[in-house]
Amino acid sequence: MTRTITISPARLAAFDILLRTEAGGYASDLLRSTALDTRDAGLASQIVFGVLRFRAQLDFLIQHYSGSQRKLDLEVRTVLRMGIYQLRYLERIPPHAAVGESVGLVKRARKSSAAGFVNAVLRKVDRLPVQWPNREVELSCPEWLLARWEQHYGREAAYGIARAALKESETYVRISLGRERIQDIGSQSIVPLLRLQPGDRLLDLCAAPGNKTSQALDAGARVIACDVHLHRLRQMKELNADLVVLDGAESLPFAARFTRILLDAPCSGTGTLGRNPEIKWRLRLEDLADLHRRQVKLLENARAVLAPCGRLVYSTCSLEPEENECVIETAPRDTVRETMHRLPGRDPGDGFFGAVIESV
């Protein structure tokens, strides 16, 4: 008689989320949508983010323990990544639970023919040191990203960025509108560049999810908050701001001009790999050119509605020059007043770029 393996809600959710992330979802959003209790939610989050952060190491370890470079179905590879992560990287996980439930998961995914292979590989997993074959595996980061960061910021900084992406991001809390709001310390550094005074009229051109909008409101600004997605603006309805659905890359519908504009542009997010590790496996070099074109158009449209003597702040949570300096270079040089770089591993929090542009 075959024994039925009970699989914990945490591991079921983690497996499902990792597959959906491979299909284009974002792990943090998917985790928030689960109905798990606190304990299961915590384990699911540990597994999901751990697998995504250490994916290159885990894939090497699959080969190391299996002695094979055989091509694996995504479901089987995902189960092995989860199992090895629990056995090598997490404390207080009973080996029998990690191995047994991994076998159960692969059977549940209708890959029963791989159950024996999964069981055999996971039973070989230990915590002995491993000689990584290269820095891409050791730092669990694509070589092309490491090479770019090394070129632009130096070897030490590049390694610092990659190592920071392997750690759980610190949580920073800011009190806004009488309640706690989680906002990264790097993100909090952008709005002060606007030098807002009470009563200033601010156009927040890409406002969702609203952390910087609330920061501007706390400074006393009157805010028009825009975003291309209605559902994202609806999440900001508790803020005392005028909400407008629009695409900032199209001509803006405002007759009046603004003394203050915040353009927190959509970007690759390479400064946020600690909290969004799937980005490093998903991003492609050609994506940067597409993002650059949209960011240039956003900046051009924002500058068109900047009032005389007005102040515009352009920001991204990207580390890539195509999205930062190369965008700012499209503005007249004498209007750029200052730029700011925050690098993970060197500065607290996420990586951010900010530039101040003033009209003349």
C-alpha positions as MATLAB code, in Angstrom:
seq = 'MTRTITISPARLAAFDILLRTEAGGYASDLLRSTALDTRDAGLASQIVFGVLRFRAQLDFLIQHYSGSQRKLDLEVRTVLRMGIYQLRYLERIPPHAAVGESVGLVKRARKSSAAGFVNAVLRKVDRLPVQWPNREVELSCPEWLLARWEQHYGREAAYGIARAALKESETYVRISLGRERIQDIGSQSIVPLLRLQPGDRLLDLCAAPGNKTSQALDAGARVIACDVHLHRLRQMKELNADLVVLDGAESLPFAARFTRILLDAPCSGTGTLGRNPEIKWRLRLEDLADLHRRQVKLLENARAVLAPCGRLVYSTCSLEPEENECVIETAPRDTVRETMHRLPGRDPGDGFFGAVIESV';
ca = [
       0.000    0.000    0.000;
       1.424    3.387   -1.043;
       1.719    5.891    1.789;
       0.191    9.287    1.055;
       2.599   12.130    1.809;
       1.042   15.157    3.474;
       2.520   18.375    2.106;
       2.494   21.478    4.300;
       0.580   24.560    3.090;
       3.860   26.526    3.187;
       5.646   24.199    0.749;
       2.594   23.918   -1.493;
       2.349   27.699   -1.689;
       6.094   28.151   -2.240;
       6.105   25.630   -5.104;
       3.112   27.275   -6.777;
       4.552   30.786   -6.357;
       7.943   29.797   -7.758;
       6.292   28.351  -10.873;
       4.152   31.463  -11.296;
       7.234   33.641  -10.844;
       8.938   31.718  -13.655;
       5.896   32.603  -15.782;
       6.348   36.339  -15.116;
       4.778   36.984  -11.725;
       6.426   38.864   -8.870;
       7.122   36.848   -5.752;
       6.281   39.567   -3.232;
       2.869   40.216   -4.829;
       2.082   36.504   -5.030;
       3.083   35.921   -1.410;
       0.833   38.761   -0.255;
      -2.106   37.153   -2.047;
      -1.903   33.869   -0.092;
      -4.228   33.036    2.788;
      -1.596   31.297    4.901;
      -1.337   31.640    8.665;
       1.653   33.516   10.054;
       3.890   30.487   10.529;
       3.254   28.994    7.087;
       3.538   32.405    5.438;
       6.933   32.882    7.029;
       8.274   29.528    5.800;
       6.819   30.023    2.325;
       8.476   33.432    2.094;
      11.823   32.019    3.267;
      11.736   29.278    0.648;
      10.558   31.457   -2.240;
      13.028   34.280   -1.717;
      15.841   31.892   -0.819;
      15.403   29.887   -4.015;
      15.261   33.058   -6.115;
      18.266   34.670   -4.438;
      20.506   31.578   -4.568;
      19.216   30.071   -7.806;
      22.600   29.759   -9.526;
      24.143   28.062   -6.484;
      21.187   25.706   -6.200;
      21.360   24.717   -9.860;
      25.064   23.963   -9.480;
      24.314   21.891   -6.374;
      21.706   19.872   -8.279;
      24.475   18.824  -10.668;
      26.934   18.358   -7.799;
      24.724   15.947   -5.871;
      23.197   14.173   -8.869;
      26.456   13.797  -10.783;
      24.464   14.590  -13.893;
      23.768   17.493  -16.228;
      20.507   15.975  -17.436;
      17.798   18.353  -18.585;
      15.060   18.617  -15.978;
      11.450   19.658  -16.281;
      10.787   22.970  -14.558;
       8.609   21.315  -11.899;
      11.347   18.829  -11.012;
      14.055   21.496  -10.967;
      11.891   23.730   -8.770;
      11.314   20.915   -6.269;
      15.048   20.179   -6.128;
      15.897   23.849   -5.659;
      13.401   24.049   -2.795;
      14.656   20.847   -1.172;
      18.352   21.722   -1.375;
      17.678   25.234   -0.092;
      15.872   23.883    2.969;
      18.524   21.262    3.688;
      21.620   23.443    3.223;
      20.556   27.016    3.908;
      17.808   26.866    6.545;
      18.115   25.925   10.200;
      15.635   23.773   12.132;
      14.142   22.121    9.039;
      13.784   18.365    9.698;
      15.529   16.562    6.812;
      12.752   13.969    6.596;
      10.200   16.749    6.045;
      12.251   18.492    3.361;
      12.952   15.220    1.514;
       9.573   13.555    1.978;
       7.487   16.578    1.046;
       9.714   17.250   -1.970;
       8.936   13.777   -3.233;
       5.272   14.470   -2.568;
       5.441   17.723   -4.508;
       6.979   16.132   -7.577;
       4.293   13.438   -7.548;
       1.572   16.043   -7.109;
       2.993   17.851  -10.158;
       2.405   14.617  -12.137;
       6.113   13.968  -12.503;
       6.068   10.689  -10.591;
       8.749    9.198  -12.843;
      11.201   11.682  -11.258;
      10.259   10.862   -7.655;
      13.078    8.354   -7.179;
      15.613   10.754   -8.677;
      14.472   13.608   -6.392;
      14.623   11.329   -3.351;
      18.114   10.077   -4.235;
      19.529   13.558   -4.877;
      18.130   15.111   -1.707;
      19.386   12.271    0.479;
      22.927   13.181   -0.612;
      22.629   16.830    0.446;
      24.953   17.909    3.225;
      26.411   21.168    4.543;
      30.020   20.590    3.578;
      31.799   23.472    1.802;
      31.577   23.450   -1.989;
      34.059   24.901   -4.472;
      31.999   27.159   -6.709;
      33.103   27.072  -10.371;
      32.974   30.827  -11.001;
      31.798   34.129   -9.548;
      28.451   33.936  -11.364;
      27.584   30.843   -9.319;
      29.292   31.984   -6.110;
      27.441   35.314   -6.100;
      24.335   33.819   -7.735;
      24.169   36.671  -10.215;
      24.340   36.704  -14.029;
      27.850   37.449  -15.242;
      26.672   40.175  -17.610;
      25.262   42.166  -14.693;
      28.402   41.671  -12.607;
      30.568   42.823  -15.513;
      28.474   45.965  -16.008;
      28.576   46.910  -12.334;
      32.297   46.284  -12.218;
      32.774   48.551  -15.246;
      30.651   51.369  -13.845;
      31.301   51.161  -10.093;
      34.443   49.059   -9.630;
      35.015   45.457   -8.575;
      34.478   45.950   -4.849;
      31.183   47.778   -5.367;
      29.987   45.183   -7.904;
      30.613   42.357   -5.453;
      28.929   44.386   -2.718;
      25.806   44.836   -4.856;
      25.636   41.117   -5.639;
      26.197   40.065   -2.013;
      23.559   42.515   -0.776;
      21.084   40.830   -3.147;
      21.628   37.529   -1.306;
      20.397   38.945    2.002;
      16.918   39.632    3.260;
      16.191   43.335    2.811;
      15.983   45.425    5.953;
      12.584   46.852    6.793;
      12.307   50.582    7.373;
       9.194   52.139    8.884;
       8.073   55.726    8.414;
       5.118   57.286   10.229;
       2.809   58.884    7.665;
      -0.729   60.172    8.054;
      -0.914   58.716   11.553;
       0.093   55.171   10.645;
       3.180   53.116    9.979;
       4.215   52.833    6.353;
       6.981   50.494    5.214;
       9.321   52.396    2.893;
      12.919   51.579    2.081;
      15.474   54.076    3.375;
      16.825   54.566   -0.156;
      13.346   55.380   -1.414;
      12.956   57.914    1.393;
      16.010   59.820    0.098;
      14.295   60.963   -3.134;
      11.472   63.302   -2.040;
      13.810   65.582    0.022;
      15.556   66.469   -3.257;
      12.384   68.380   -4.226;
      12.859   70.819   -1.300;
       9.107   70.958   -0.787;
       7.493   73.753    1.184;
       3.933   73.673    2.585;
       1.510   74.589   -0.192;
       3.816   73.624   -3.078;
       1.903   72.157   -6.012;
       3.481   68.820   -6.936;
       2.890   66.642   -9.973;
       3.760   63.048   -9.056;
       3.864   61.562  -12.530;
       4.341   57.827  -11.790;
       2.955   57.746   -8.280;
       1.890   54.183   -7.443;
       2.264   52.530   -4.983;
       2.245   55.891   -3.213;
       5.089   55.820   -0.670;
       6.751   58.919   -2.099;
       3.333   60.541   -2.575;
       2.588   60.198    1.131;
       6.052   61.541    1.922;
       5.309   64.644   -0.176;
       1.927   65.057    1.531;
       3.656   64.881    4.908;
       5.811   67.805    3.762;
       2.660   69.853    3.122;
       2.544   69.640   -0.675;
      -0.680   69.633   -2.696;
      -0.296   66.590   -4.911;
      -1.695   65.445   -8.228;
      -0.758   61.755   -8.316;
      -0.786   59.995  -11.683;
      -0.324   56.440  -12.852;
      -1.106   54.500  -16.007;
      -2.879   51.726  -14.061;
      -6.246   52.466  -12.448;
      -6.040   49.489  -10.070;
      -2.747   50.789   -8.667;
      -4.197   54.259   -8.109;
      -7.173   52.737   -6.297;
      -4.726   51.412   -3.714;
      -3.826   55.056   -2.964;
      -7.380   56.272   -2.350;
      -6.736   56.884    1.371;
      -4.184   59.583    0.467;
      -5.289   63.207    0.321;
      -4.176   63.608   -3.291;
      -5.921   64.171   -6.613;
      -5.623   60.878   -8.505;
      -5.367   60.908  -12.299;
      -5.080   57.934  -14.656;
      -2.732   58.787  -17.488;
       0.282   57.564  -19.409;
       3.096   59.984  -18.711;
       4.828   58.928  -21.924;
       1.977   60.610  -23.848;
       1.409   64.371  -24.044;
       0.201   65.558  -20.649;
      -3.279   67.115  -20.383;
      -2.374   69.912  -17.942;
      -2.838   73.542  -18.966;
      -1.123   74.857  -15.845;
       2.510   74.276  -14.999;
       3.960   72.868  -11.793;
       6.634   74.303   -9.531;
       7.545   70.819   -8.370;
       7.500   67.549  -10.339;
       8.489   64.070   -9.212;
       9.213   61.565  -11.959;
       9.932   58.264  -10.237;
      10.228   56.427  -13.526;
       9.366   52.773  -14.184;
      12.681   50.961  -14.476;
      14.489   47.632  -14.401;
      14.676   47.674  -10.598;
      18.241   46.373  -10.377;
      18.715   48.375   -7.184;
      16.047   46.239   -5.475;
      17.366   42.715   -6.049;
      17.359   41.969   -2.329;
      13.570   42.254   -2.239;
      12.884   41.385   -5.914;
      15.483   38.704   -6.722;
      13.584   37.377   -9.734;
      14.631   40.513  -11.629;
      18.230   39.352  -11.982;
      17.141   36.180  -13.779;
      14.476   37.885  -15.895;
      16.180   41.058  -17.116;
      17.820   41.093  -20.559;
      20.257   43.644  -21.961;
      17.818   44.626  -24.717;
      15.224   45.517  -22.058;
      17.374   48.478  -21.000;
      17.075   50.111  -24.422;
      13.274   49.822  -24.328;
      13.144   51.258  -20.817;
      15.486   54.082  -21.818;
      13.224   55.173  -24.676;
      10.177   55.332  -22.411;
      12.071   57.122  -19.645;
      13.340   59.772  -22.091;
       9.779   60.413  -23.249;
       8.545   60.646  -19.663;
      11.244   63.181  -18.829;
      10.546   65.218  -21.946;
       6.841   65.427  -21.096;
       7.548   66.269  -17.467;
       9.909   69.085  -18.418;
       7.225   70.501  -20.731;
       4.931   71.234  -17.746;
       7.630   72.468  -15.345;
       7.026   76.068  -14.324;
       9.742   78.745  -14.622;
      12.177   78.376  -11.722;
      10.558   75.012  -11.014;
      12.318   71.928   -9.668;
      11.970   68.433  -11.134;
      13.392   65.273   -9.592;
      13.977   62.258  -11.822;
      14.580   58.988   -9.988;
      14.826   55.252  -10.517;
      15.633   52.220   -8.396;
      17.974   51.075  -11.168;
      21.771   50.847  -11.171;
      22.033   50.974  -14.961;
      23.409   54.104  -16.732;
      20.967   53.685  -19.647;
      18.142   54.432  -17.225;
      19.931   57.115  -15.260;
      22.745   59.291  -16.628;
      21.859   58.529  -20.245;
      18.305   59.752  -19.642;
      19.391   62.901  -17.829;
      21.788   63.701  -20.698;
      18.749   64.403  -22.882;
      17.958   67.497  -20.786;
      19.933   70.726  -21.336;
      23.166   70.444  -19.368;
      22.733   73.786  -17.617;
      19.417   72.624  -16.081;
      20.883   69.635  -14.216;
      21.761   70.759  -10.704;
      22.831   67.551   -8.940;
      22.758   63.769   -9.146;
      22.784   61.105   -6.451;
      23.681   57.409   -6.439;
      22.877   54.920   -3.690;
      24.422   51.456   -4.088;
      23.333   48.310   -2.216;
      26.193   46.970   -0.146;
      27.696   50.449    0.165;
      24.675   52.460    1.305;
      21.802   51.288    3.525;
      18.704   50.028    1.748;
      17.920   49.669   -1.932;
      19.885   51.209   -4.763;
      18.549   54.490   -6.128;
      19.475   57.200   -8.612;
      18.189   60.741   -8.317;
      18.745   63.836  -10.425;
      17.539   67.405   -9.876;
      16.581   69.468  -12.905;
      15.590   73.137  -12.623;
      13.933   75.203  -15.326;
      15.638   78.438  -16.343;
];
